Amino acid sequence: MHDMMIKKVPLLFLVWLVALSAHAQYRNAPAQVDEQKILELVNEVRAKGCRCGRERMAPAPALTWNSQLEQAAQGHSNWMDDKGRFSHTGRRRSNTGQRVEEVGYSWNFVGENIAAGQITEEAVMESWLKSPGHCKNIMNPNFTQMAVATSGPYWTQVFARPSRRAN
């Protein structure tokens, strides 16, 4: 019995170490996003146009910051951080549109980018622009508003165009 216990302790330690290192693979994002900086970075790219994978994206109009979208982004980043889960599916299996509606925003178009582990606005933008799908969200001319929020290592960027009903 004693020999079995001695063999289990290193195994338990190894399991604990693997779990700890899995969480430590991501570095924490800033506690609060520099709203002006990320909006400037997004709008610089939109103004010039860019290549998203193999597709050349035309310039797109500048986006504005929206506090309701920020609430939705913050809620999703918090959820990912609490659960340690990197996913577009959120609390109660919610999707982006549902999370945006929960904060009272009526939308015609909605999209989301997520990221983990970047520690600056520049680094997360670089990651999103290297991914064709994320890049296309950034360049989508249907979007007119956006927000970004972080929690722990997780970033959520939400894009939308409001419906004709006032937001």
C-alpha positions, -999 to 999 in steps of 0.1 A, spaced: 0 0 0 28 24 9 47 17 -24 15 23 -43 11 57 -25 47 67 -33 41 59 -70 8 80 -71 24 111 -56 47 118 -85 19 110 -110 -4 135 -92 23 161 -92 29 156 -129 -9 160 -137 -9 192 -116 21 205 -134 6 198 -168 -26 215 -158 -7 245 -145 14 248 -176 -16 246 -199 -31 277 -182 3 294 -181 7 290 -219 -12 323 -223 2 356 -210 -24 379 -195 -37 407 -217 -38 442 -203 -65 446 -176 -81 473 -197 -79 478 -234 -67 511 -247 -98 519 -266 -83 548 -286 -53 527 -296 -72 496 -308 -97 517 -326 -69 537 -343 -51 504 -353 -83 490 -368 -92 522 -386 -57 525 -401 -60 491 -417 -95 497 -429 -85 531 -444 -57 514 -465 -72 481 -473 -52 449 -469 -48 413 -479 -67 388 -459 -52 355 -468 -53 353 -506 -81 379 -509 -74 416 -513 -98 437 -492 -107 472 -504 -106 501 -480 -136 503 -457 -151 532 -437 -138 539 -402 -155 522 -372 -167 540 -341 -166 526 -305 -198 514 -290 -202 509 -252 -229 482 -256 -206 462 -278 -179 467 -251 -203 452 -225 -209 422 -247 -171 418 -254 -163 421 -217 -189 396 -207 -175 370 -232 -139 376 -222 -148 372 -186 -167 340 -193 -137 325 -213 -113 335 -184 -136 321 -157 -140 288 -176 -105 286 -191 -122 280 -224 -113 297 -257 -145 296 -278 -169 317 -298 -197 298 -280 -203 313 -246 -224 312 -214 -254 289 -219 -242 281 -254 -247 317 -265 -235 331 -298 -222 366 -306 -256 379 -318 -273 366 -286 -247 382 -264 -250 415 -282 -288 414 -279 -285 407 -242 -269 441 -236 -297 458 -255 -281 463 -289 -303 457 -320 -281 447 -349 -283 441 -387 -248 427 -389 -227 412 -361 -193 395 -359 -166 386 -334 -129 380 -332 -113 363 -302 -77 358 -292 -56 347 -263 -21 354 -250 -13 387 -266 -2 414 -242 -6 445 -263 -32 460 -287 -5 458 -315 1 421 -309 -35 411 -309 -41 431 -341 -11 414 -358 -26 380 -348 -60 389 -361 -47 403 -394 -26 371 -400 -58 350 -398 -80 354 -430 -113 350 -412 -104 375 -384 -89 399 -410 -121 398 -430 -141 407 -400 -119 437 -394 -123 448 -430 -160 440 -434 -176 472 -447 -210 461 -433 -197 468 -398 -199 504 -385 -192 500 -348 -169 479 -326 -155 473 -292 -127 452 -276 -124 439 -241 -100 416 -222 -100 393 -191 -69 373 -181 -53 362 -214 -85 365 -235 -95 392 -260 -129 396 -275 -136 420 -304 -172 426 -314 -183 443 -346 -218 453 -355 -240 475 -376 -271 487 -357 -306 479 -370 -327 509 -380 -341 508 -345 -321 532 -323 -294 518 -300 
